[in-house]
Amino acid sequence: MAMQAPAILAPVTGSRLRVGPRALLLTATFLAAGAVLATYDGSAKASVEADLARVLQFMAALKLAFAACALGVSWWRLGRPAEGWRGIAYVAGPPLSVAGGLMMLSLAHPGLAAIGVHAGLAAVIAAALTDKAFFAGRRRA
């Protein structure tokens, strides 16, 4: 007669690490900034006059401030689940605008940098304006 050992029933937990959208947002932002800074070459600046370079760098600093605002808004909004393309826009928009702002600050590729900054900011703004849950719980006056 064969003996059977009793089965130990333990809850099966997946060994996969669940990464939330906020963690994805921060990781993507740091990776984008790191990639731009790692590829920065001081000799690759566009040949512009010194005064124009200062104006362009000041504008780039302003665009980085807008990117920081987009990062803050996306962080706040991703505290609750965002559905569909809006979740992707909240996660992908700020890293794109940060990377574009840093590229613009270096004056290396101004056209590509402008596309990155404006596409990232437009993605966050479009997601926020069409998101019914953006101001969830807000009382109407």
Secondary structure, DSSP 8 states (H G I E B T S, - for coil): ---------------S----HHHHHHHHHHHHHHHHHHT--GGG-----HHHHHHHHHHHHHHHHHHHHHHHHHHHHTTS---THHHHHHHHHHHHHHHHHHHHHHTS-HHHHHHHHHHHHHHHHHHHHH-TTTTTT----
